[in-house]
Amino acid sequence: MAIQVLINVLLATLWMMLSETYTFGAFVFGYLFGILFVLVALPLLPGKYFYMRPVWKSIILTAIFMKELILANIDVIKIVLQKEIKNKPAFFAYPTELDKAWEITLLSQLITLTPGTIVVAVSDDQKTLYIHSIDFSDIDSEVSAIKDSFEKAIKEVSMR
């Protein structure tokens, strides 16, 4: 993938030289042109995936987190505004399929930054997260919600 980045930067620089315009805008235009060239030449270049793929998947992960953040804030506001306390806080164990330490750390941080949930511990083998939820309804729905949103997106970001 490093060769793809190098080719893209070299094409952007070549574009600036050929157009005799040494500005940031000319470099950006050349870089965008280089992206198209690298996409077309991808079968001839080493690497399975386009080098910008993790960047795009990171943007998608950020969008998923923002959506979950807004929905969790709405849920917490509903709990705070209740006349009677009807929520059922609980701890539960979340089995994760993530392998790398940074993936587990990122998942833990995303869960903790979402209002109403916090990761209180990680098992020694790093395969289970212990989570506290402010309003716990069903363990299967909680686990599937995390698995289908955050964990799936983190796997896609780290896929090479």
RAHU-V684377 format. One line per field, one symbol per residue. phi: phi as a letter, one per 30 degrees, with the letter a starting at -180 (. if undefined). burial: b if it has 16 or more other ideal C-beta (glycine too) atoms within 10 Angstrom, else e. A space follows every 50 residues. Layout:
BEGIN
phi = ???
burial = ???
END
This chain:
BEGIN
phi = .ddddddddddddddddddhbcbddddddddddddddddddedccdjdcd ddeddddddddddddddddddddddddddddddcdcdbdacbccdccdcd ddddddddddddddejbadcabdddhcbccbccdbccbddddddddddcd dddddddddc
burial = beebeebbeebbbebbeeeeeeeeebbebbbeebbeebeeeeeeeeeeeb bebbeebeeebeebbeebeeebeebbeeeeeeeeeebeeeeeebebebee eebbebbbebbeebbbbbbeebeeeeeebebbbbebeeeeebbeebeebb bebbeebeee
END
